[in-house]
Amino acid sequence: MKLKFPKLFQLVENADFSGRHVFLQSILAFLFIGMACRATYLHIFDRDFLQKQGDIRVLRTETINAHRGMIMDRNGVPLAVSTPVTSLWINPKEVYELAHPNLSAKKPKKPVILDVEALAVAIGLEPADLSARIRKNAKKEFLYLKRHLPPDIAQVVLDRDFPAVYGVTEYRRYYPEGDATAHVIGFTDLDDKGKEGVELEFEERLQGVAGRKQVIRDRKGNKVKDIAEIQPAKPGQDIYLSFDARVQYIANRELAAVVAESGAKAGYLVALDVETGEVLAMVNQPTYNPNNRTTLNPQQLRNRAVIDMFEPGSTMKVLTVAAALESGKYTPESQFNTHPGTMQVLNHLVRDHEDYGVIDLGTIITKSSNVGVTQIALSLPREGLPTFFQRFGFGKTTGSGFPGESRGLMQPPSAWNPVELSTMSYGNGIAVTVLQLIRAYATIANNGVQLPISFTKVTKPPEGSRLISAHIANQLFPMMESVVSTDGTAVRAAVPGYRVAGKTGTAHKPEAGRYSANKYMALFVGFAPVSHPKVALAVVIDEPSTRNQGYYGGAVAAPVFSRVMGETLRLMNVPLDKPLEAPVMMKKSSLPTVKTVIAAPITGEET
């Protein structure tokens, strides 16, 4: 075979191989220098860019959820706590094909196949609904599947390694006292934001500040390692309320029992510490379980004790008598002729339960005389009684800060005519809340000094405002104490071992512009012990049954007062101020009767 390039082979055969070594070494050196220059350039000049690109692929910033502050009673008993839960979520953008007929999402860069039917069964959802949700949110990177699952149950789902499905730790609110504190504490929503009650009122203090941290995730989205904490989570502030969980439980139990027994529409109860203005208990019936709100009726959420307004009836007579004493025109011994048990005021007829004849100022309260307080109201200057009521806070909020608190209702000065002044003196034509009413009585019990209402525990003595002199307040004590005697209208409010002062009220409810003939508000408001008042308590029963005349304040509200006040004073270790004796029981047959007069509503207790 003849070679085509004989000279080329000849040159190769005769070549000096030392030259080739130099040539190869030069090439390798050139390549090494080039690589070193490139590495230097990337490491120095392109470092930030490359590091950013790398971080984008593996580093993720996660939110560190903040722990919401606890709510506790004055003794540290938990009323609201946050427990860790796991919420499951999915990244729809990662899902390419759903293992479900005729459903698919937009194809991602790295598609995964999700068995949506198995996932739906695992978390308790309908497969078709879940598929539709994922498809509808195909362009999003975050979609909740199921929130607030117990961590152990959520982990079972996560262990099955469903593609694009992840878990995040959140917190859910739990209320250990359940329905007993529902209307006061309120509740939070799924995002742990306060929506009702104390949870809403103190949202800024309870809500923590979420933190952030960097983590490394692999290409499947699984967290490999925590890198650094960018910003620590700041937990919410714990709050100590003024409430005593023991008193709250007792009040809830007793109020629920009387509402059920009397067939009432509702009931409210508020207890205040006379010396500090703290709310010791606030209960509404009917109530609800804040831990299970699946069947909750929105009407059940209303805290009637601070929102609902009603005519207070004869409980206002104590304030009318206080105005009489302050005027200087009357003393406790002043005489009033109430014969024949009625009084005509223009076109309005005022009635007493019976003809009490000539009685003194104290007996007006003891017997709850409408005629007596009407004479007082009309003897004072026209603005005297309304402005006295306004001084005690009626017609404006108490300033407690509770969400939705009502201001009550008082007629404007243009309506202060003789008829209006007459009805106002015994609690008609004025609307109040239970919180307003109990604050007025607590002011009298505190020797005429009104303290601010507090839902949180008071750590130092609050500053109050003197509304009436201590002398006038002390003059009212024996008058109010006589109401709980056998001569008064509320013998069933008596508490063994303690002197009790208070006032009953039974008011017709307004209905369609008139006063209902058979719907009442039954009240008892008072304080104890009289020798050194510690607790003020108001009980209101809305529409108790009129069977057997059990709708009077002295018959239906007073016994609740007795039981709750007695246990509260014992829990607070308040010393007895009278000898223990058998309680005086009232026979059903001795309950007074009443003749209904629609044109002139009967508002005095047992009037």
Residue pairs with C-beta under 8 A, 6 or more apart in sequence:
3 9
42 50
58 216
58 217
58 218
59 214
59 215
59 216
59 217
59 227
60 214
60 215
60 216
60 217
60 223
61 212
61 213
61 214
61 215
61 230
62 212
62 213
62 214
62 215
63 210
63 211
63 212
64 210
64 211
64 212
64 213
64 229
64 231
64 232
64 233
65 168
65 169
65 170
65 171
65 210
65 233
66 207
66 208
66 209
66 210
66 211
66 233
66 234
66 235
66 236
67 82
67 171
67 208
67 233
67 235
67 236
68 82
68 171
68 173
68 188
68 192
68 206
68 207
68 208
68 235
68 236
69 205
69 206
69 207
69 208
69 235
69 236
69 237
69 238
69 239
70 78
70 80
70 81
70 82
70 238
70 239
71 78
71 79
71 80
71 185
71 198
71 199
71 202
71 206
71 238
71 239
71 241
72 78
72 79
72 238
72 239
72 240
72 241
73 79
73 240
73 241
73 243
73 244
73 245
73 248
74 240
74 241
74 242
74 243
74 244
74 278
74 457
75 244
75 245
76 240
77 176
77 177
77 245
78 176
79 175
79 176
79 177
79 181
79 185
79 241
79 243
79 245
80 173
80 174
80 175
80 185
80 198
80 199
81 173
81 174
81 176
82 171
82 172
82 173
82 174
82 192
83 171
83 172
83 174
84 151
84 169
84 170
84 171
85 147
85 148
85 149
85 150
85 151
85 154
85 169
85 170
85 171
85 172
86 149
86 150
86 151
86 154
86 155
86 167
86 168
86 169
86 170
87 144
87 146
87 147
87 148
87 149
87 154
87 167
87 168
87 170
88 123
88 144
88 145
88 146
88 147
88 149
88 154
88 157
88 158
88 165
88 166
88 167
89 142
89 143
89 144
89 145
89 165
89 166
89 167
89 168
90 134
90 143
90 145
90 164
90 165
90 166
91 141
91 142
91 143
91 164
91 166
91 221
92 105
92 134
92 137
92 138
92 139
92 140
92 141
92 143
92 164
93 105
93 106
93 108
93 138
93 139
93 140
93 141
94 108
94 110
94 112
94 163
94 164
94 221
95 105
95 108
95 111
95 112
95 114
95 134
95 138
95 163
95 164
96 104
96 105
96 107
96 108
96 111
96 112
96 113
97 104
97 105
97 111
97 113
97 114
98 104
98 105
98 113
98 114
98 116
98 131
98 134
98 135
99 113
99 114
99 115
99 116
99 117
99 118
100 116
100 117
100 127
100 128
100 131
103 116
103 131
103 132
103 135
104 135
105 134
105 135
105 138
106 138
106 139
110 219
112 163
112 164
113 163
114 134
114 162
114 163
114 164
114 165
115 162
116 127
116 130
116 131
116 134
117 127
118 160
118 162
119 130
119 145
119 157
119 162
119 165
120 126
120 127
120 129
120 130
120 131
121 127
122 156
122 157
122 160
122 162
123 145
123 146
123 149
123 157
124 146
125 145
125 146
130 145
133 143
134 143
137 143
145 165
147 170
147 190
148 170
148 172
148 190
149 157
151 169
154 167
155 167
157 165
157 167
158 165
158 166
158 167
163 220
164 221
166 221
170 192
171 192
172 192
173 187
173 188
173 192
173 199
174 291
175 181
175 182
175 185
175 187
175 290
175 291
177 185
177 245
177 248
177 249
178 289
178 290
178 291
179 252
179 287
179 288
179 289
179 290
180 245
180 248
180 249
180 252
180 283
180 287
181 243
181 245
181 248
182 287
182 288
182 289
182 290
183 197
183 282
183 283
183 284
183 287
183 301
183 302
183 303
183 304
183 305
184 197
184 198
184 241
184 243
184 248
184 282
184 303
184 455
185 197
185 198
185 199
185 290
186 194
186 195
186 196
186 197
186 198
186 199
186 200
186 290
186 403
187 194
187 195
187 196
187 197
187 199
187 290
187 293
188 194
188 195
188 199
189 195
192 207
193 203
193 207
194 200
194 201
194 202
194 203
194 206
194 207
196 301
196 303
196 403
197 303
197 402
197 403
198 239
198 241
198 455
199 206
200 403
201 401
201 402
201 403
201 455
202 239
205 236
205 237
205 239
206 236
206 237
206 239
207 236
208 233
208 234
208 235
208 236
209 233
209 234
210 233
211 229
211 230
211 231
211 232
211 233
211 234
212 229
212 230
212 231
213 226
213 227
213 228
213 229
213 230
214 226
214 227
214 228
214 230
215 223
215 224
215 225
215 226
215 227
216 223
216 224
216 225
216 227
217 223
217 224
218 224
239 456
240 456
240 457
241 455
241 456
241 457
242 273
242 276
242 278
242 279
242 280
242 454
242 455
242 456
242 457
242 458
243 279
243 280
243 281
243 282
243 455
244 280
244 281
244 568
244 571
246 571
247 271
247 280
247 281
247 564
247 567
247 568
247 571
248 280
248 281
248 282
248 283
250 281
250 563
250 564
250 567
250 568
251 269
251 271
251 281
251 283
251 564
252 283
252 285
252 287
254 269
254 560
254 563
254 564
255 267
255 268
255 269
255 283
255 285
255 539
255 560
256 267
256 285
256 287
258 264
258 267
258 541
258 556
258 557
258 559
258 560
259 266
259 267
259 285
259 286
259 541
262 541
262 544
262 545
262 550
262 551
262 556
263 544
263 545
263 547
264 541
264 542
264 543
264 544
264 545
264 556
265 542
265 543
266 284
266 285
266 286
266 304
266 541
266 542
266 543
267 283
267 284
267 285
267 539
267 540
267 541
267 542
267 560
268 283
268 284
268 285
268 304
268 305
268 308
268 434
268 538
268 539
268 540
268 542
269 281
269 282
269 283
269 305
269 434
269 537
269 538
269 539
269 540
269 560
269 564
270 279
270 281
270 282
270 283
270 305
270 434
270 435
270 438
270 537
270 538
271 279
271 280
271 281
271 282
271 438
271 535
271 536
271 537
271 538
271 564
271 568
272 278
272 279
272 280
272 438
272 439
272 442
272 453
272 535
272 536
272 537
273 280
273 534
273 535
274 442
274 445
274 446
274 527
274 533
274 534
274 535
274 536
275 446
275 534
276 451
276 454
276 458
276 461
276 462
277 439
277 442
277 451
277 452
277 453
277 454
277 458
277 462
277 464
278 454
278 457
278 458
279 400
279 453
279 454
279 455
280 535
280 568
281 564
281 568
282 303
282 305
282 306
282 435
283 305
284 302
284 303
284 304
284 305
286 300
287 300
288 296
288 297
288 300
288 301
302 308
302 404
303 402
303 404
304 434
304 542
305 433
305 434
305 435
306 400
306 402
306 404
306 405
306 406
306 433
306 434
306 435
307 404
307 405
307 406
307 433
308 406
308 433
308 434
309 406
309 408
309 409
309 431
309 432
309 433
310 431
310 432
310 507
310 509
310 521
310 540
310 542
311 427
311 428
311 429
311 430
311 431
311 432
311 507
311 509
311 510
311 521
311 603
312 427
312 430
312 432
312 437
312 505
312 507
312 521
312 523
313 426
313 427
313 428
313 505
313 506
313 507
313 521
313 523
313 553
313 603
313 604
313 605
314 368
314 370
314 426
314 427
314 503
314 504
314 505
314 506
314 507
314 553
314 603
314 604
314 605
314 607
315 427
315 437
315 503
315 504
315 505
315 523
315 525
316 389
316 424
316 425
316 426
316 427
316 430
316 505
317 364
317 365
317 368
317 373
317 425
317 426
317 427
317 503
317 604
318 365
318 441
318 444
318 476
318 479
318 480
318 503
319 388
319 389
319 392
319 440
320 373
320 376
320 377
320 385
320 425
320 426
321 361
321 364
321 365
321 373
321 376
321 476
321 479
322 388
322 444
322 468
322 472
322 473
322 476
323 376
323 380
323 384
323 385
323 388
324 330
324 334
324 361
324 376
324 380
325 331
325 332
325 361
325 472
325 475
325 476
326 388
326 468
326 469
326 472
327 380
327 384
329 379
329 380
330 361
330 376
331 361
332 360
332 361
332 362
332 475
332 478
332 479
333 360
333 361
334 360
334 361
335 358
335 359
335 360
336 358
336 359
336 360
336 361
336 364
336 369
336 371
336 372
336 375
336 376
337 357
337 358
338 352
338 355
338 356
338 357
338 358
338 359
338 369
338 371
338 372
338 375
339 355
339 357
339 358
340 355
341 351
341 352
341 353
341 354
341 355
341 356
341 371
342 349
342 350
342 351
342 352
342 371
343 349
343 350
343 370
343 371
343 374
343 375
344 350
345 374
345 378
345 418
345 419
345 422
346 417
346 418
346 419
347 419
348 419
348 422
348 423
348 599
348 600
349 597
349 599
349 600
350 370
350 371
350 374
350 422
350 600
351 370
351 371
351 597
351 600
351 602
351 607
352 367
352 369
352 370
352 371
352 372
352 604
352 607
353 367
353 368
353 592
353 594
353 602
353 604
353 606
353 607
356 363
356 367
356 369
356 371
356 372
359 367
359 369
359 372
361 372
361 479
362 478
362 479
362 482
363 369
363 372
364 372
364 373
364 376
365 479
365 480
365 482
365 483
365 503
366 479
366 482
366 483
366 485
366 487
366 488
366 489
367 488
367 489
368 483
368 489
368 503
368 504
368 604
368 605
368 606
368 607
369 604
369 607
370 425
370 426
370 602
370 603
370 604
370 607
373 425
373 426
374 422
374 425
374 426
376 425
377 385
377 421
377 422
377 424
377 425
378 418
378 421
378 422
382 416
382 421
383 413
383 416
385 421
385 424
385 425
386 410
386 411
386 413
386 416
386 421
386 424
389 395
389 410
389 424
389 430
390 396
390 410
391 467
392 439
392 440
392 443
392 450
392 467
393 436
393 439
393 440
393 450
394 408
394 410
394 430
394 432
394 436
394 440
395 407
395 408
395 409
395 410
396 407
396 408
397 405
397 406
397 407
398 405
398 435
398 436
398 439
398 453
399 452
399 453
400 435
400 452
400 453
400 454
400 455
401 455
402 435
402 455
405 433
405 435
406 433
408 430
408 431
408 432
408 433
408 436
409 430
409 431
410 430
410 431
411 420
411 424
411 429
411 430
420 429
423 429
423 603
424 430
426 603
426 604
426 607
427 505
427 507
427 603
428 507
428 601
428 603
434 538
434 540
435 453
437 523
437 525
437 538
438 525
438 536
438 537
438 538
439 450
439 453
441 502
441 525
441 526
441 527
441 536
441 538
442 450
442 451
442 527
442 536
443 449
443 450
443 451
443 467
443 468
444 468
444 473
444 476
444 480
444 527
445 473
445 501
445 527
445 533
445 536
446 464
446 473
446 533
447 470
447 473
447 474
448 466
448 467
448 468
448 469
448 470
448 472
448 473
449 464
449 465
449 466
449 467
450 464
450 465
450 466
450 467
451 462
451 464
452 462
452 464
454 462
476 501
477 501
477 530
480 501
480 502
480 503
480 526
481 499
481 500
481 501
481 530
482 488
483 489
483 490
483 493
483 501
483 502
483 503
483 504
483 526
484 490
484 491
484 493
484 494
484 500
484 501
484 502
484 526
485 491
486 584
489 504
489 552
489 553
489 554
489 605
489 606
490 502
490 503
490 504
490 524
490 526
490 553
490 554
490 558
490 605
491 554
491 558
491 584
491 586
492 554
492 555
492 558
492 559
492 562
492 585
492 586
493 500
493 502
493 504
493 524
493 526
493 554
493 558
493 559
493 561
493 562
494 500
494 562
494 583
494 584
495 528
495 562
495 565
495 566
495 569
496 566
496 580
496 581
496 583
497 566
497 576
497 577
497 578
497 579
497 580
498 528
498 529
498 565
498 566
498 569
498 574
498 576
498 577
498 578
499 528
499 529
499 530
499 531
499 577
499 578
500 526
500 527
500 528
500 529
500 530
500 562
500 565
501 526
501 527
501 528
501 530
501 533
502 524
502 525
502 526
502 527
502 561
503 524
503 525
503 526
503 605
504 523
504 524
504 552
504 553
504 554
504 557
504 558
504 605
504 606
505 521
505 522
505 523
505 524
505 525
505 553
505 603
505 605
506 520
506 521
506 522
506 523
506 551
506 552
506 553
506 602
506 603
506 604
506 605
506 606
506 607
507 520
507 521
507 523
507 601
507 603
508 515
508 516
508 517
508 519
508 520
508 601
508 602
508 603
509 515
509 516
509 519
509 520
509 521
509 543
510 516
511 519
514 598
515 598
515 601
517 596
517 598
518 546
518 596
519 543
520 543
520 544
520 546
520 551
521 540
521 541
521 542
521 543
522 540
522 541
522 544
522 551
522 552
522 553
522 555
522 556
522 557
523 538
523 539
523 540
523 541
523 553
523 557
524 538
524 539
524 553
524 554
524 557
524 558
524 560
524 561
525 536
525 537
525 538
525 539
526 536
526 537
526 561
526 565
527 533
527 534
527 535
527 536
527 537
528 534
528 535
528 565
528 569
529 569
529 574
529 575
529 576
529 577
529 578
530 577
531 577
532 577
534 569
534 572
534 574
535 565
535 568
535 569
535 572
535 574
537 561
537 564
537 565
537 568
539 557
539 558
539 560
539 561
539 564
540 557
541 553
541 556
541 557
541 560
544 550
544 551
544 556
545 551
548 588
548 591
549 555
549 591
549 592
549 593
549 594
550 556
552 591
552 592
552 605
552 606
553 605
554 605
554 606
555 591
592 606
594 602
594 606
594 607
595 602
596 602
